Amino acid sequence: MMNSSVSQATKNEISTLGKVAAHVPDLIVYGDFSQEVPFIETFDGVLLFIDISGFTALTEKYGTSTNLESGADQLTQTLNRYVGDIVEGDALLVLWRVSRQHINDIITLALKCSLRIQQDYGVRDTEVGLELRVKIGISAGHISKVVVGDNRHQYFLVIGRAVDEVRLAQNLAKAGEIILSPNGWELCHRKLIEFRKIPDERAVKVKFLKIELLEFNEEKFYERCTSHLADNHICDSAEILRKTSVLTPNAVLERRLRKFVTRNVLRKIDDDQPLEYLSELRPVTIVFVNLLFDESANTLHLSKAVQDANIYITDILRPFRGKINKVFMFDKGCTFLCIFGLPGDKQAEESAHALDCAHKIHNFCSASLMKVGLVSIGITCGPVFCGVVGHRVRHEYTVIGRKVNLAARIMMYYPGLVTCDAVTYSESKLPAHFFQEVPLTPMKGILNPGTIYKFLGVTEKTMMFKAYLTKERSEMYPLLGRKKETDVFEDLVEKFKASPKTHFLIYEGHLGYGKSQLLSEIAYLGQTAGQKVVAMELTKINLSQNFFTIRTLMAMFLGIDTCKSYDARQHVVLTKIRGTVDESHYCLLNSLFYIKASEKEIITFVIDGAQFIDSASWDFLDKLIMNVPIIIVLSLSPFEQRRQLLCSTAVRILRTITNTYVRLKELTPAVIAQKACQDLGVVSIARELETFLIQRSHGNPFFCEELLHNLHINNVLQYHIVEQDEESEDEWDSLFTTAILKSQESNALENDETEEYICTVKQNVKLHNVMLPPTLKVHDLTFFWVGIALAELDNMSPSEQMIVKCAAIIGMTFSTELLLHILPEWTKMKMNQTLAALVESRIFECFTEGKVQDTSRKWDVFSRDLCYYQYIDTVPAVVSDLGQVIANRIKHEEAVMQSKLMAFCTPLLMETAYELWLHSQKRALHLKCASYLECDAHQCKYCGEGDFIAFHRYAVDDMLWKIDSHELRNEPEKDILSEAASEIVSVTLRTVGKDLHCHKSMVIV
């Protein structure tokens, strides 16, 4: 990512202060730190603004490409190749701080730079057929630096007439042109400039410089420029490009500069990680906030408003680990770029948090900020490049990608609103009535933005009585693999008929296990059996709204949830309770409902997401179930996933009332294949697709759905009509056909000529190279079973993250020696200590000498029996004895040192960590792995004694034992070993050699 012009020696000399200062301009490094924020500093300067025309179109091209390897990584690489010596991103603002007497010389210098840039980079073709062009604006005059923030985080921006003029000048420029602003034209050496006037404008278009004029002394000009550089701490040495890169350690200055650098970057700098490893591809949520100021606003007004907005935005984002990435002036307004989900910050329900924060920010800024006329906010979520852009001695941490551009565009084209894209709307999991679809407006550079929604905010009024199950039951798509779970409910109903007592049936399962579909099926079964079923679904927002759950349940029970007016609701309620409640108490029904059901009717409450029942509703429910026998079916997330305890009333009820707890298990491989056929509407799928889904989904139906959706939208799948009279030569073609046709029996009866399809994978598509869908990478499914969430990785220390990401390059199982080889400048002691912490956290596991576990299939073992357990809602035990903690850590370190081979406990964590790497980084690390194998590999014992790789002998012995025990007990040992060794080596080379497209010197046995 970085420009490589700095030598390795210079790189190694950069101190921690220099690394921090590389993220901050000289305007701050050598600025005034004596004033309290916010403060304003005014000076004269020259501004050069470069804009890359075609960047948005290029971003759109990469962002919508069906090529699975295209995206933000390729976009960034294209930009680096184009303008690597000038700018990373789509724009660059260059500032020369000058004294008034030198301003004309520096304008000339800026023009020389601009002409050189246009000469070398004016027009460039890209590999996707689009052109990138540069347009430049230049201005000069008074500039104000405004520093805002608090004692922890600070930001700066430049404002003033010169800033406004340089943006106007750039807007006047066409591709390949240089425009000098009116004030710049007044202050420059006019005789040196060949120009052309712009109709109806005071700005001019610069054609070239007339350096050959006799009155222009080029030698004295460069002397004056050199003097200016020295006065402003700018290095003129060819060996040292920036003085800040060689600053000696200064704790006071470093502490001040760290306030201007995001904590995500500081953690990795403190961990001494290489600069290029700060960059990765990850799904985030982007929030652009624009404040449009009144015409009467002056510098003091702007400073005060930006400071107040900054403090409020920082405070509102902090609980959800959102960050302000940058603050900058945009036309006549100020824009904040905020990001949720940067490395180390990923949380569950990120999109919902971003929307709620954006709505609060909009309300505050609209009502409380001085001279702010309009507040506009755009929100998107999706995969982007998160990392360092620029030169090694001066760069910034930022985000680049289609979703960044889209957020900026919808902020601009939907003024005064909080708007989001369809992905954010879907990922938020918020009720549809929180949003309003807005008319589609053509946006510059955006080809297909999709549906845009206005976010109305989270209010109790909009939520009244609206909490229906979102997962609808369909005869065409019956519930698969959960027959035993539904049998539990039906058995419970039969027992309830014999002895009517309140009973809780709780289904607990991780996100994606199908709890919602299971409860939808149970609601259907209850209604079919003639029960009075009231079914609802809760979200996290409901947890903070008193009586929401019980009010909604009663409203549905009484049938007033569909009433549109107060009078209609009052009529229905009074009709149903007349004679059971004294009329003087009717006013109490304004907030609560009292009911008396028929003793002959079975009442069933079905609540999806019961962890979000508010405490007031639990208290009311406690009283209700003492008087009315009810079957209450709940779905509940495990404690480690929901991260909050139930209220005391809920815990007491669930521990004392008769209840049944069922923990949902993974679906079996056969059911996963059936589900794939069901979702695709086919009667059979290819073997390789079935294997891919079984291995990648790990029995989770949601993962299976998302994987199929990802393959479908990327045009990986093909569908073929099955000829009815064609005799199959392979039994696979008819596998699962019967199961699927049963679910479609009703349609088949209506149409005897229903066509049947099979699904295959397109030629030349390697499913093992398919990236995980973003939805699987952002969900927070943590702890001991599945670690696909970035949240789990982000909760690790920087050192732990680095080891996990590097181990993911090697594969599911990895050698510690090979891991040490590819880690960036690590010691073996540091690696062993970090590995021990990861073993203790159940991220990795060790293999002992002489024994290699078969981890490749451990996640394919599915329980076919229901798991009943006693409900416990307590905080997991924490070891409080420091001595015991140290002893455990030493024990794990010893195990790591004795083990030369380790493995991931969670395959999906490995895949997620692997996909964070940029393509160029993956290639470089795979080449390092190949280099290690070339230098350190050995032949097997039949070719000269010794392992080809670490533990090769034991892997072969283990496979031999399995083969001998099950199938080939009487076969010659030599043949078996040859076959086993061949398989082991081929699998190893495929794993380690992944992404090695042109490496020809691999050792072969």
JOCOR-V876642 format. One record per backbone hydrogen bond with DSSP energy under -1.0 kcal/mol. NH is the residue of the N-H (numbers start at 0). CO is the residue of the C=O. Records with the same first field share a line. If there is no record, write none. Layout:
NH=CO / CO
This chain:
10=6
11=7
13=10
18=14
19=15
20=16
21=17
22=19
23=20
27=24
28=24
29=25
30=27
38=146
40=144
42=142
44=140
45=95
46=138
47=93
48=136
49=91
50=134
51=89
52=132
54=51
57=53
58=54
59=55
60=56
61=57
62=58
63=59
69=66
74=70
75=71
76=72
77=73
78=74
79=75
80=76
81=77
82=78
83=79
85=82
86=82
91=49
93=47
95=45
97=43
101=98
105=101
106=102
107=103
108=104
109=105
110=106
111=107
112=108
113=109
114=110
115=111
116=112
117=113
118=114
119=115
120=116
121=117
123=131
125=129
128=125
131=123
132=52
133=121
134=50
135=176
136=48
137=178
138=46
140=44
142=42
143=158
144=40
145=156
146=38
147=154
149=152
153=258
154=147
156=145
158=143
161=141
163=159
164=160
165=161
166=162
167=163
168=164
169=165
170=166
171=167
172=168
175=133
176=173
178=135
179=203
180=137
184=180
185=181
186=182
187=183
189=187
191=188
192=189
193=207
195=204
200=197
203=179
204=195
205=177
206=193
207=193
209=191
210=208
212=209
215=212
220=216
221=217
222=218
223=219
224=220
225=221
226=222
227=223
228=224
229=225
230=226
231=227
232=229
233=228
244=241
245=242
246=243
253=249
254=250
255=251
256=252
257=253
259=256
260=257
265=261
266=262
268=264
269=265
270=266
271=268
272=267
276=273
277=274
279=385
280=915
281=383
283=381
284=339
285=379
286=337
287=377
288=335
289=375
290=333
291=373
292=331
293=370
296=293
301=297
302=298
303=299
304=300
305=301
306=302
307=303
308=304
309=305
310=306
311=307
312=308
313=309
314=310
315=311
316=312
317=313
319=316
320=317
321=316
322=338
324=336
325=336
327=334
329=332
332=329
333=290
334=327
335=288
336=325
337=286
338=322
339=284
344=341
352=348
353=349
354=350
355=351
356=352
357=353
358=354
359=355
360=356
361=357
362=358
363=359
364=360
365=361
366=362
367=363
372=291
373=291
375=289
376=416
377=287
378=418
379=285
381=283
383=281
384=399
385=279
386=397
388=395
390=393
394=21
395=388
397=386
399=384
404=400
405=401
406=402
407=403
408=404
409=405
410=406
411=407
412=408
413=409
416=413
418=376
419=452
420=378
424=420
425=421
426=422
427=423
428=425
433=430
434=431
435=453
437=451
445=442
452=419
453=435
454=417
455=433
465=462
485=481
486=482
487=483
489=485
490=486
491=487
492=488
493=489
494=490
495=491
496=492
497=493
498=494
500=498
502=629
503=657
504=631
505=659
506=633
507=661
508=635
512=509
517=513
518=514
519=515
520=516
521=517
522=518
523=519
524=520
525=521
526=522
527=523
528=524
529=526
530=525
531=601
532=530
533=603
535=605
536=466
537=607
541=538
542=539
543=540
544=541
547=544
550=546
551=547
552=548
553=549
554=550
555=551
556=552
557=553
558=554
559=554
568=564
569=565
570=566
571=567
572=568
573=569
574=570
575=571
576=572
577=573
579=576
580=576
584=581
585=582
587=584
588=585
589=586
590=587
591=587
600=597
603=531
604=630
605=533
606=632
607=535
609=634
611=608
612=609
617=613
618=614
619=615
620=616
621=617
622=618
623=619
624=620
626=623
627=623
630=602
631=502
632=604
633=504
634=606
635=506
640=637
641=637
642=638
650=646
651=647
652=648
653=649
654=650
655=651
656=652
659=503
661=505
662=866
663=507
666=698
671=667
672=668
673=669
674=670
675=671
676=672
677=673
678=674
679=675
680=676
681=676
682=756
685=758
689=685
690=686
691=687
692=688
693=689
694=690
695=691
696=692
697=693
699=696
701=511
703=699
704=700
705=701
706=702
707=703
708=704
709=705
710=706
711=707
712=708
713=709
714=711
715=710
717=759
719=757
721=755
725=722
732=729
733=730
734=731
736=733
739=735
740=736
741=737
742=738
744=741
747=743
748=744
749=745
750=746
753=750
757=719
758=683
759=717
761=715
764=761
768=765
769=766
775=772
777=773
780=778
789=776
792=788
793=789
794=790
795=792
800=796
801=797
802=798
803=799
804=800
805=801
806=802
807=803
810=806
813=901
815=899
818=814
819=815
820=816
821=817
822=818
824=822
830=826
831=827
832=828
833=829
834=830
835=831
836=832
837=833
838=834
839=835
840=836
841=838
842=837
843=837
844=902
846=900
850=847
854=852
859=856
884=880
885=881
886=882
887=883
888=884
889=885
890=886
891=887
892=888
893=889
894=890
895=891
896=892
897=893
898=894
901=813
902=844
903=811
904=842
909=905
910=906
911=907
912=908
913=909
914=910
916=913
921=917
922=918
923=919
924=920
925=921
926=922
927=923
928=924
929=925
930=926
931=927
932=928
933=929
934=930
935=931
936=932
937=947
942=939
951=948
954=950
955=951
956=952
957=953
958=954
959=955
960=956
961=957
962=958
963=959
964=960
965=961
966=962
967=962
970=967
975=971
976=972
977=973
978=974
979=975
980=976
981=977
982=978
983=979
984=980
985=981
986=982
987=983
988=984
989=985
990=986
991=987
992=988
995=992
996=994
